[in-house]
Amino acid sequence: YPTAFATLYNKMMNSRSGATVDGIDIGITTAGKIVITYTSTILYTGTTTLSINNWYHVAVVRNGSSNWTVYVNGTADGTFSNSVNITSS
């Protein structure tokens, strides 16, 4: 439920453990697109434009060692490949 797109990446989820930097972040750009980052490197920028004051269900699914799909409200938004080994819990 974004209420504004005020910063470069409005974080929705952070998988990092404390100061450890080996997790992914899921956020929203100022243009209302989903963005996936890993250690500050952009892995994916979505195609669906979100709007403020609406609920969204976002899922990031890893299939195998390097194939990822991003879903917005149950519809595939796009895919990306990255074989990063995420070790944080």
TORVORO-277210 format. One record per atom (N, C-alpha, C, CB): residue number from 1; residue in one letter; z, y negated, x. Coordinates in pm, whole numbers, plus 50000, padded with zeros to 5 digits. Each point is the difference from the previous one (the first is absolute). Glycine has a CB too. Layout:
N
+-----+-----+-------+-------+-------+
|   n | res |     z |     y |     x |
+-----+-----+-------+-------+-------+
| NUM |   a |     Z |     Y |     X |
...
+-----+-----+-------+-------+-------+
//
This chain:
89
+-----+-----+-------+-------+-------+
|   n | res |     z |     y |     x |
+-----+-----+-------+-------+-------+
|   1 |   y | 50000 | 50117 | 50084 |
|   1 |   y | 50000 | 49883 | 49916 |
|   1 |   y | 50000 | 49876 | 50089 |
|   1 |   y | 50122 | 50124 | 49815 |
|   2 |   p | 49762 | 49842 | 50242 |
|   2 |   p | 49998 | 49880 | 50084 |
|   2 |   p | 50011 | 49874 | 49916 |
|   2 |   p | 49860 | 50121 | 50168 |
|   3 |   t | 50221 | 49786 | 49879 |
|   3 |   t | 50015 | 49872 | 49929 |
|   3 |   t | 49932 | 49886 | 50073 |
|   3 |   t | 50216 | 50082 | 49909 |
|   4 |   a | 49738 | 49943 | 50214 |
|   4 |   a | 49926 | 49900 | 50078 |
|   4 |   a | 49936 | 50069 | 50118 |
|   4 |   a | 50159 | 49815 | 49930 |
|   5 |   f | 49737 | 50126 | 50124 |
|   5 |   f | 49938 | 50047 | 50123 |
|   5 |   f | 50017 | 49890 | 50104 |
|   5 |   f | 49830 | 50147 | 49875 |
|   6 |   a | 50294 | 49830 | 50164 |
|   6 |   a | 50033 | 49881 | 50077 |
|   6 |   a | 49992 | 50016 | 50151 |
|   6 |   a | 50144 | 49939 | 49813 |
|   7 |   t | 49870 | 50183 | 50238 |
|   7 |   t | 49997 | 50021 | 50144 |
|   7 |   t | 49883 | 50089 | 50037 |
|   7 |   t | 50250 | 49972 | 50012 |
|   8 |   l | 49724 | 50039 | 50116 |
|   8 |   l | 49885 | 50078 | 50045 |
|   8 |   l | 50003 | 50142 | 49946 |
|   8 |   l | 49991 | 49860 | 50205 |
|   9 |   y | 50123 | 50208 | 49807 |
|   9 |   y | 50014 | 50135 | 49946 |
|   9 |   y | 50133 | 50010 | 49926 |
|   9 |   y | 49859 | 50097 | 50188 |
|  10 |   n | 50138 | 49897 | 49681 |
|  10 |   n | 50120 | 50021 | 49921 |
|  10 |   n | 50032 | 50149 | 50007 |
|  10 |   n | 49950 | 49802 | 49843 |
|  11 |   k | 50157 | 50237 | 50226 |
|  11 |   k | 50031 | 50142 | 50017 |
|  11 |   k | 50052 | 50061 | 49872 |
|  11 |   k | 50049 | 49958 | 50240 |
|  12 |   m | 49893 | 50156 | 49724 |
|  12 |   m | 50048 | 50078 | 49887 |
|  12 |   m | 50081 | 50120 | 50049 |
|  12 |   m | 49801 | 49928 | 49864 |
|  13 |   m | 50165 | 50125 | 50255 |
|  13 |   m | 50067 | 50118 | 50051 |
|  13 |   m | 49997 | 49998 | 50151 |
|  13 |   m | 49937 | 50131 | 49795 |
|  14 |   n | 50174 | 49907 | 50265 |
|  14 |   n | 50011 | 50007 | 50144 |
|  14 |   n | 50060 | 50135 | 50034 |
|  14 |   n | 50026 | 49747 | 50024 |
|  15 |   s | 49903 | 50334 | 50053 |
|  15 |   s | 50050 | 50133 | 50033 |
|  15 |   s | 50069 | 50006 | 50135 |
|  15 |   s | 49819 | 50093 | 49862 |
|  16 |   r | 50208 | 49793 | 50196 |
|  16 |   r | 50064 | 49999 | 50131 |
|  16 |   r | 50148 | 50034 | 49990 |
|  16 |   r | 49834 | 49829 | 50077 |
|  17 |   s | 50216 | 50230 | 50027 |
|  17 |   s | 50140 | 50036 | 50006 |
|  17 |   s | 50072 | 49905 | 50095 |
|  17 |   s | 49947 | 50243 | 49949 |
|  18 |   g | 50123 | 49659 | 49999 |
|  18 |   g | 50068 | 49902 | 50083 |
|  18 |   g | 49900 | 49918 | 50080 |
|  18 |   g | 50199 | 50150 | 50014 |
|  19 |   a | 49822 | 49843 | 50116 |
|  19 |   a | 49911 | 49922 | 50087 |
|  19 |   a | 49880 | 50082 | 50046 |
|  19 |   a | 50196 | 49868 | 50075 |
|  20 |   t | 49799 | 50261 | 49890 |
|  20 |   t | 49888 | 50085 | 50039 |
|  20 |   t | 49872 | 49946 | 49939 |
|  20 |   t | 50151 | 50200 | 50017 |
|  21 |   v | 49741 | 49798 | 50059 |
|  21 |   v | 49875 | 49940 | 49952 |
|  21 |   v | 49893 | 50104 | 49970 |
|  21 |   v | 50055 | 49798 | 50134 |
|  22 |   d | 49982 | 50327 | 49844 |
|  22 |   d | 49898 | 50103 | 49980 |
|  22 |   d | 49982 | 50039 | 49854 |
|  22 |   d | 50053 | 50083 | 50226 |
|  23 |   g | 49961 | 49822 | 49683 |
|  23 |   g | 49977 | 50025 | 49859 |
|  23 |   g | 49889 | 49914 | 49946 |
|  23 |   g | 50238 | 50063 | 49975 |
|  24 |   i | 49719 | 49968 | 49903 |
|  24 |   i | 49897 | 49918 | 49937 |
|  24 |   i | 50064 | 49901 | 49903 |
|  24 |   i | 49833 | 50187 | 50023 |
|  25 |   d | 50098 | 49703 | 49956 |
|  25 |   d | 50041 | 49901 | 49902 |
|  25 |   d | 49890 | 49989 | 49896 |
|  25 |   d | 50139 | 49873 | 50170 |
|  26 |   i | 49899 | 50112 | 49705 |
|  26 |   i | 49904 | 49976 | 49893 |
|  26 |   i | 50031 | 49862 | 49945 |
|  26 |   i | 49977 | 50249 | 49942 |
|  27 |   g | 49921 | 49669 | 50047 |
|  27 |   g | 50020 | 49864 | 49953 |
|  27 |   g | 49883 | 49949 | 49919 |
|  27 |   g | 50142 | 49959 | 50198 |
|  28 |   i | 49864 | 49914 | 49768 |
|  28 |   i | 49896 | 49933 | 49924 |
|  28 |   i | 49960 | 49875 | 50077 |
|  28 |   i | 50087 | 50090 | 49777 |
|  29 |   t | 49783 | 49890 | 50240 |
|  29 |   t | 49953 | 49881 | 50071 |
|  29 |   t | 50009 | 49879 | 49907 |
|  29 |   t | 49846 | 50140 | 50143 |
|  30 |   t | 50133 | 49740 | 49913 |
|  30 |   t | 49999 | 49879 | 49918 |
|  30 |   t | 49884 | 50000 | 49901 |
|  30 |   t | 50109 | 49876 | 50189 |
|  31 |   a | 49791 | 50210 | 49833 |
|  31 |   a | 49887 | 50013 | 49906 |
|  31 |   a | 50026 | 50106 | 49894 |
|  31 |   a | 49846 | 49929 | 50183 |
|  32 |   g | 50273 | 50134 | 49819 |
|  32 |   g | 50036 | 50100 | 49899 |
|  32 |   g | 49944 | 50138 | 50027 |
|  32 |   g | 50009 | 49817 | 49841 |
|  33 |   k | 49963 | 50216 | 50284 |
|  33 |   k | 49949 | 50131 | 50038 |
|  33 |   k | 50112 | 50082 | 50066 |
|  33 |   k | 49767 | 49905 | 50030 |
|  34 |   i | 50234 | 50226 | 49947 |
|  34 |   i | 50094 | 50089 | 50067 |
|  34 |   i | 49964 | 50003 | 50148 |
|  34 |   i | 50034 | 50141 | 49791 |
|  35 |   v | 50067 | 49856 | 50295 |
|  35 |   v | 49978 | 50011 | 50144 |
|  35 |   v | 50098 | 50103 | 50055 |
|  35 |   v | 49919 | 49759 | 50016 |
|  36 |   i | 50029 | 50328 | 50073 |
|  36 |   i | 50082 | 50100 | 50067 |
|  36 |   i | 50000 | 49964 | 50149 |
|  36 |   i | 49946 | 50184 | 49826 |
|  37 |   t | 50174 | 49804 | 50232 |
|  37 |   t | 50009 | 49969 | 50142 |
|  37 |   t | 50086 | 50105 | 50070 |
|  37 |   t | 49972 | 49754 | 49953 |
|  38 |   y | 50003 | 50261 | 50177 |
|  38 |   y | 50080 | 50087 | 50085 |
|  38 |   y | 50024 | 49924 | 50129 |
|  38 |   y | 49904 | 50214 | 49898 |
|  39 |   t | 50220 | 49762 | 50136 |
|  39 |   t | 50039 | 49920 | 50117 |
|  39 |   t | 49918 | 49871 | 50008 |
|  39 |   t | 50064 | 50211 | 50121 |
|  40 |   s | 49926 | 49720 | 49768 |
|  40 |   s | 49931 | 49871 | 49986 |
|  40 |   s | 49848 | 50009 | 50012 |
|  40 |   s | 50202 | 49896 | 50092 |
|  41 |   t | 49742 | 50223 | 49913 |
|  41 |   t | 49855 | 50019 | 50002 |
|  41 |   t | 49954 | 50033 | 49859 |
|  41 |   t | 50005 | 50079 | 50242 |
|  42 |   i | 49896 | 49850 | 49709 |
|  42 |   i | 49948 | 50027 | 49866 |
|  42 |   i | 49917 | 50128 | 50001 |
|  42 |   i | 49999 | 49753 | 49947 |
|  43 |   l | 50042 | 50344 | 49972 |
|  43 |   l | 49925 | 50124 | 49986 |
|  43 |   l | 49907 | 49996 | 49880 |
|  43 |   l | 50188 | 50121 | 50106 |
|  44 |   y | 49849 | 49800 | 49792 |
|  44 |   y | 49925 | 50002 | 49875 |
|  44 |   y | 50022 | 49871 | 49923 |
|  44 |   y | 50018 | 50251 | 49991 |
|  45 |   t | 49876 | 49696 | 49952 |
|  45 |   t | 50009 | 49890 | 49904 |
|  45 |   t | 49926 | 50044 | 49876 |
|  45 |   t | 50015 | 49822 | 50182 |
|  46 |   g | 50051 | 50172 | 49704 |
|  46 |   g | 49947 | 50052 | 49875 |
|  46 |   g | 49883 | 49923 | 49943 |
|  46 |   g | 50224 | 50081 | 49958 |
|  47 |   t | 49721 | 49977 | 49935 |
|  47 |   t | 49887 | 49941 | 49929 |
|  47 |   t | 50042 | 49943 | 49864 |
|  47 |   t | 49848 | 50160 | 50119 |
|  48 |   t | 50258 | 49896 | 49823 |
|  48 |   t | 50049 | 49954 | 49871 |
|  48 |   t | 50077 | 49871 | 50016 |
|  48 |   t | 50010 | 50236 | 49917 |
|  49 |   t | 49961 | 49665 | 49999 |
|  49 |   t | 50075 | 49875 | 50003 |
|  49 |   t | 50113 | 50008 | 49899 |
|  49 |   t | 49795 | 49870 | 50071 |
|  50 |   l | 50328 | 50122 | 49977 |
|  50 |   l | 50117 | 50001 | 49912 |
|  50 |   l | 50022 | 49859 | 49947 |
|  50 |   l | 50104 | 50192 | 50129 |
|  51 |   s | 49969 | 49798 | 49764 |
|  51 |   s | 50034 | 49869 | 49945 |
|  51 |   s | 50152 | 49990 | 49989 |
|  51 |   s | 49781 | 49988 | 49872 |
|  52 |   i | 50269 | 49889 | 50125 |
|  52 |   i | 50144 | 49982 | 49993 |
|  52 |   i | 50050 | 50033 | 49860 |
|  52 |   i | 49988 | 49823 | 50178 |
|  53 |   n | 50140 | 50210 | 49816 |
|  53 |   n | 50071 | 50030 | 49875 |
|  53 |   n | 49944 | 50120 | 49925 |
|  53 |   n | 50053 | 49760 | 49985 |
|  54 |   n | 49900 | 50340 | 50091 |
|  54 |   n | 49955 | 50127 | 49943 |
|  54 |   n | 50058 | 50114 | 50082 |
|  54 |   n | 49786 | 49894 | 49914 |
|  55 |   w | 50247 | 50216 | 50018 |
|  55 |   w | 50051 | 50118 | 50069 |
|  55 |   w | 49884 | 50081 | 50055 |
|  55 |   w | 50202 | 50005 | 49851 |
|  56 |   y | 49817 | 50053 | 50269 |
|  56 |   y | 49901 | 50087 | 50062 |
|  56 |   y | 50071 | 50121 | 50059 |
|  56 |   y | 49848 | 49804 | 50050 |
|  57 |   h | 50087 | 50310 | 49941 |
|  57 |   h | 50047 | 50119 | 50069 |
|  57 |   h | 49906 | 50021 | 50118 |
|  57 |   h | 50098 | 50106 | 49787 |
|  58 |   v | 49957 | 49889 | 50334 |
|  58 |   v | 49921 | 50015 | 50122 |
|  58 |   v | 50046 | 50127 | 50071 |
|  58 |   v | 49968 | 49748 | 50022 |
|  59 |   a | 49937 | 50337 | 50014 |
|  59 |   a | 50030 | 50122 | 50074 |
|  59 |   a | 49909 | 50008 | 50121 |
|  59 |   a | 50075 | 50118 | 49789 |
|  60 |   v | 49984 | 49921 | 50324 |
|  60 |   v | 49924 | 50023 | 50122 |
|  60 |   v | 50017 | 50148 | 50034 |
|  60 |   v | 50031 | 49758 | 50085 |
|  61 |   v | 49859 | 50315 | 49913 |
|  61 |   v | 50005 | 50145 | 50015 |
|  61 |   v | 49928 | 50041 | 50128 |
|  61 |   v | 50008 | 50029 | 49749 |
|  62 |   r | 50060 | 50051 | 50332 |
|  62 |   r | 49939 | 50053 | 50122 |
|  62 |   r | 49957 | 50144 | 49974 |
|  62 |   r | 50142 | 49849 | 50148 |
|  63 |   n | 49733 | 50179 | 49883 |
|  63 |   n | 49943 | 50133 | 49980 |
|  63 |   n | 49951 | 50051 | 50135 |
|  63 |   n | 49932 | 49946 | 49759 |
|  64 |   g | 50141 | 50147 | 50299 |
|  64 |   g | 49964 | 50049 | 50132 |
|  64 |   g | 50058 | 49911 | 50108 |
|  64 |   g | 49791 | 50098 | 49906 |
|  65 |   s | 50146 | 49904 | 50210 |
|  65 |   s | 50056 | 49927 | 50113 |
|  65 |   s | 49954 | 49855 | 50010 |
|  65 |   s | 50012 | 50216 | 50116 |
|  66 |   s | 49879 | 49747 | 49814 |
|  66 |   s | 49952 | 49863 | 50020 |
|  66 |   s | 49936 | 49936 | 49878 |
|  66 |   s | 49966 | 50063 | 50232 |
|  67 |   n | 50031 | 50002 | 49655 |
|  67 |   n | 49934 | 49945 | 49880 |
|  67 |   n | 50103 | 49946 | 49902 |
|  67 |   n | 49810 | 50160 | 50030 |
|  68 |   w | 50175 | 49714 | 49932 |
|  68 |   w | 50093 | 49933 | 49911 |
|  68 |   w | 49923 | 49944 | 49880 |
|  68 |   w | 50154 | 49943 | 50194 |
|  69 |   t | 49907 | 50060 | 49688 |
|  69 |   t | 49943 | 49938 | 49881 |
|  69 |   t | 50106 | 49909 | 49940 |
|  69 |   t | 49845 | 50197 | 49957 |
|  70 |   v | 50113 | 49685 | 50002 |
|  70 |   v | 50089 | 49904 | 49936 |
|  70 |   v | 49963 | 49994 | 49852 |
|  70 |   v | 50028 | 49864 | 50215 |
|  71 |   y | 50072 | 50152 | 49699 |
|  71 |   y | 49979 | 49997 | 49855 |
|  71 |   y | 50073 | 49880 | 49940 |
|  71 |   y | 49976 | 50251 | 49995 |
|  72 |   v | 49960 | 49685 | 49909 |
|  72 |   v | 50063 | 49893 | 49923 |
|  72 |   v | 49988 | 50041 | 49853 |
|  72 |   v | 49944 | 49818 | 50175 |
|  73 |   n | 50170 | 50200 | 49762 |
|  73 |   n | 50006 | 50045 | 49860 |
|  73 |   n | 49921 | 50128 | 49977 |
|  73 |   n | 50026 | 49762 | 49931 |
|  74 |   g | 49981 | 50330 | 50164 |
|  74 |   g | 49937 | 50131 | 49985 |
|  74 |   g | 49852 | 50005 | 50035 |
|  74 |   g | 50165 | 50040 | 49828 |
|  75 |   t | 49776 | 49849 | 50209 |
|  75 |   t | 49859 | 49995 | 50036 |
|  75 |   t | 49988 | 49975 | 50150 |
|  75 |   t | 49938 | 49915 | 49770 |
|  76 |   a | 49975 | 50162 | 50296 |
|  76 |   a | 49982 | 49983 | 50144 |
|  76 |   a | 49948 | 49859 | 50029 |
|  76 |   a | 49955 | 50248 | 50027 |
|  77 |   d | 50117 | 49682 | 50057 |
|  77 |   d | 49961 | 49865 | 50042 |
|  77 |   d | 49911 | 50009 | 50124 |
|  77 |   d | 50214 | 49903 | 49905 |
|  78 |   g | 49808 | 50199 | 50178 |
|  78 |   g | 49921 | 50019 | 50120 |
|  78 |   g | 50065 | 50100 | 50093 |
|  78 |   g | 49915 | 49768 | 49979 |
|  79 |   t | 50019 | 50259 | 50131 |
|  79 |   t | 50049 | 50096 | 50097 |
|  79 |   t | 49994 | 49939 | 50141 |
|  79 |   t | 49923 | 50192 | 49854 |
|  80 |   f | 50154 | 49868 | 50235 |
|  80 |   f | 49991 | 49964 | 50141 |
|  80 |   f | 50041 | 50120 | 50082 |
|  80 |   f | 50048 | 49757 | 49951 |
|  81 |   s | 49914 | 50242 | 50174 |
|  81 |   s | 50034 | 50108 | 50092 |
|  81 |   s | 50089 | 49946 | 50110 |
|  81 |   s | 49785 | 50120 | 49950 |
|  82 |   n | 50322 | 49953 | 50076 |
|  82 |   n | 50088 | 49967 | 50111 |
|  82 |   n | 50089 | 50120 | 50023 |
|  82 |   n | 49995 | 49751 | 49949 |
|  83 |   s | 50016 | 50293 | 50174 |
|  83 |   s | 50079 | 50120 | 50031 |
|  83 |   s | 50137 | 49967 | 50056 |
|  83 |   s | 49788 | 50120 | 50042 |
|  84 |   v | 50264 | 49761 | 49927 |
|  84 |   v | 50131 | 49959 | 50048 |
|  84 |   v | 50105 | 50104 | 49958 |
|  84 |   v | 49932 | 49756 | 49989 |
|  85 |   n | 50161 | 50271 | 50100 |
|  85 |   n | 50107 | 50093 | 49969 |
|  85 |   n | 50124 | 49920 | 49967 |
|  85 |   n | 49902 | 50178 | 50151 |
|  86 |   i | 50131 | 49813 | 49723 |
|  86 |   i | 50114 | 49921 | 49955 |
|  86 |   i | 50126 | 50086 | 50010 |
|  86 |   i | 49852 | 49861 | 49844 |
|  87 |   t | 50241 | 50095 | 50239 |
|  87 |   t | 50118 | 50083 | 50025 |
|  87 |   t | 50127 | 49945 | 49939 |
|  87 |   t | 49892 | 50069 | 50208 |
|  88 |   s | 50109 | 49809 | 49741 |
|  88 |   s | 50121 | 49946 | 49938 |
|  88 |   s | 50028 | 50069 | 49869 |
|  88 |   s | 49961 | 49781 | 50109 |
|  89 |   s | 50164 | 50229 | 49857 |
|  89 |   s | 50036 | 50059 | 49872 |
|  89 |   s | 50032 | 49891 | 49901 |
|  89 |   s | 50087 | 50204 | 50114 |
+-----+-----+-------+-------+-------+
//
